[in-house]
Each structure stands twice: as structure tokens, then as C-alpha cells.
Amino acid sequence: MPWYRKLHWQILAGLVLGLVYGIVAAIAGWVEFTDDWISPWGSVFINLLTLIAVPLVLASLITGVSSLADTRKLSRIGGRTIGIYLGTTLVALVIGLVLVNVVQPGRSVPEEMRERLSAIYQDDASARAGMAEDARERGPLQPIVDMIPSNIFASVSNNRSMLQVVFFALFAGVALLMIPREKAEPLIGFFDSLSELVIKMVELIMRIAPFGVFCLLASTITDLAGDDPSQIVELLRALGLYSAVVIAGLAAHMLITYATLISVFTPRRLGEFFSRITPAQLVAFSTSSSGATLPVSMKVAEKNLGVSEEVSSFVLPLGATINMDGTALYQAVAAVFIAQTLGMDLTMGQQITIVLTAMLASIGTAAVPSAGIVMLVIILESINVPAAGIALILGVDRILDMCRTVTNVTGDLTVSTVVATAENQLDALPALESGY
Ligand code: ASP
């Protein structure tokens, strides 16, 4: 197949064209036209992907767990997966904290700019702080209570309740393993067929991915620039160093931590691995949602990397919900940056508190755009930094959200490849017939 017909080149072209169009539109004042005629198609694309995320998590986790031979195998794969997830998140946090403490981006924001940023984003910041209010006022065990649904139908009808869906699916999968096979078979068959259906739907949706990505990028740029493109330049000047630290941290985590895991623990060559996961990374970048990217990641893991269905259908839905290294790293950098900008020095104890709370916050962060900044409020509270400080960083949050989502998704794909290798379930490198 000629290279230009490969999906990831087409998506990349959509991304670049969207970027160029966005800049031209902002300068030429086509913001209203873009809002009316281009942005809605981006929303259609995200909706199509999110539409199938809940059925996919439910069906693939139930079939994934119930297809394992016994509960011993489940605890082995589960233990390995969760262990690597937590380990990589910890490394991400350390990278973020080291970078932000060494570079100290908060010290370079001029006083006058700090006041302006706070003023511009104050309303938005209080709205988000309000969203985190409930979470803050509850007891320490509330996250566990929140994870257990009291009505599964309510959970599956809310994309933000993915953690509850994951809990139910794991629970149901284990219970299915425990009942006689002939009784379990019809249900397993049903969920198996549901996950096949969803995977086919992803394939169809991905045909419009280049166009969807174009529309998303175009509208993101025009939204950011508004009617005054010079605003972007000003924002970048004040928050450039902070953004650079976040992006450098995310890149370092991918190019050092994940690259080491792939080259030491799997037979895949690095270039091969990264080029084959590009479609998932590009969709993550343009949708800013690991939940919306999950269907694509599953397809990429199975079709491009050769990860068995048994492993991918367990590791990836779990990862999309609880493993967010990019988000954790960003939250650590952002918390320290805000403290630096406000002239507050953080003690070692406070930095350790950041590690612990960011670890939990990233697990609890929903796999949807901007969820990370809401959870950041909880981290700020835990180290006694005013939550209103998020007003300082809101201006560049969308761009950083796009980047951290790429790291989140790359982390899940890395771990799925490592677990598949350890379980002897990584096939020979598949041919890329599907055009992915
Ligand atoms: N957008 C991120 C994700 O879905 C979550 C975040 O806001 O950090 O992975």
C-alpha cells in the first residue's frame, strides 16, 4: 500500500492542515465561521468515539477476565499490570518534580503578568475549584466508596463513571469464572460478540479520523486565539517556560521510561514500537481524551503490535481509567509552578504530599478533556496553596492536556506490550494490512 494511504499519515496531514487553518482563521477573523461549520464535525468525531467507550470497557473487560483460565492467572496478570502502572506513575512524578525544581519556571513570571492572568481566568478558575469542592470535603475513604456503584445502569450512562464500570466489569468477570462453564457460556458469548461489534465500529469511525482531527485542531486554535491572536503570543511569553517544562517532562518520560521498558522487557524495536502506535497518539493529541482514544489503542495494540486480545482487553481499559502518567507529571509541575509564582517555598514534606496525592488524583482523573486540572485543585489544597492559583495556568491548559493525553495513552500501550511479553502472548510483528 502506498504510504499516503496509511492512516497515520492521513491523520498527521489532518493535524497539520487543522493547525495551519486555525492560525489563518484566527488572523483572518473566521472565528464565527469555524465555530458554526467546522467545530461541530470535531464534536461529532469525539462523540462517535466516546459513544463506544463504555460498551467497549464493559465488554472487553468482562470477556478479558472471564476468558482467563482461572483466578490465579487473573491475579498474576492483574498484579503485574497494576504494579507497572503504579511504578511508571511514580517515575513520572519524580521526573516532573526534579525538572520543575531545577528550572523554576514560576520565578520568571513578571508580577504584572501574574495579576493579569489571575484576573482573566478568575471566573473559570472558581468554577473548576467549585467542581472539586465535593471531592475535597469528603473523608479519606471516599474514593473507595465512589468506585463502587450502587446502580450499574446509572454508571454506564455516565462517561465520567468509568472507574465504576471498570469495577463492575472486573467483578462480573471474576464471578463468571466461578460459575459452571456451560452456564457462563451464553453471557461470555454475548459480551464477546459485543466487543467484536465495537471494534468494527471503531474501524468505521477511524475512516473519518483525518477529517475529525482537522476539525478538532482548527477549532482548538481558533478557540485559543479568539478574536485577538496576539493574546496567544503574550500567553506563551509568560507561560512558555512552564509549558516547556511540562512538555520536556512528558517527552523525557516517553523517551526514557517507556523506551527502556520496551527495549529491555519486550522484543519490539523502539522505532517500530513508536511508529506503530502513532495513530493512537495522534487521536489522543487531537481529542485530549484517553477514554475516546481507547477504542483506537485497543485496535493498535492488537493489529499493529501483536498484543493478544486476552492481554489488551484487560490491560488497556484498565489503563485508560487508572493509569495517567502524563496527568500525574503535569499535576506535579503545575502545583509547584503555582506555588513558585505565588512566591511560596515548598518543603520536602509538601513535595512528598504532592507525589502521594497526585498518584491518587491521577487514578481518579476521568479520561476526558481537562479532567486533570480539576483534580489539581485537590493537590493544591493538600499543600495549602490557594486553589485560585489554577487561574494562572488555564490559558495554556488545553495544549498541555493534548500533550499529557499522548503520554497517558503511550503508557498504556507500553504496559500492554510488556505484560503481553511476560505472559508469552506477544505475537510476531503483524503486517500492517489494515492501513493503520
Ligand atoms: N485529558 C486527559 C486524558 O483523558 C486527562 C487529563 O485531563 O489530564 O487522558
Residues whose N, C-alpha, C, O or C-beta is under 5 A from the ligand:
A	BS01	LIG	S288 S289 S290 G291 T327 A366 A367 V368 P369 S370 A371 G372 I373 D401 T405 N408
